[in-house]
Amino acid sequence: MAIAALVAQNRYSHFNALLTPNTFVSSEFVTVLLKYREYQQDGSWVLLLLAVLGVFIGVYGSLVG
């Protein structure tokens, strides 16, 4: 589970780089940026939660088994 969360975090970082302007942008890009900014911020917290949960599950599995 932790590995899947880390892969998802990698994809999130790639998506974040796509939505980060590094030069002057058009009004269409700003519209897309504003549309997906909320989902991007929510996704960050979900992926962090999944990574932490995966680590706890792995530690618990190591202690029990």
C-alpha positions, 0 to 999 in steps of 0.5 A, a space after each residue: 500500500 505504501 508503494 502504491 501511495 508513493 507511485 501516486 505521489 509521483 504522478 501527483 508531482 508530475 501533475 503539479 509540475 504541469 499546472 505550475 506556470 514558468 512563463 507568461 500564460 494565456 487566459 485559457 491556462 489560468 482558467 484550467 489552473 483555477 479549475 483544477 487547483 482545488 482538486 490538486 490540493 485535496 489530492 495532496 492530503 489524500 496521498 499523504 494520508 495513504 502513504 502514512 496509512 501504508 507505513 502503519 500497516 507495514 509496521 503492524 504487519 512486521 510486528 505481528 508476523 
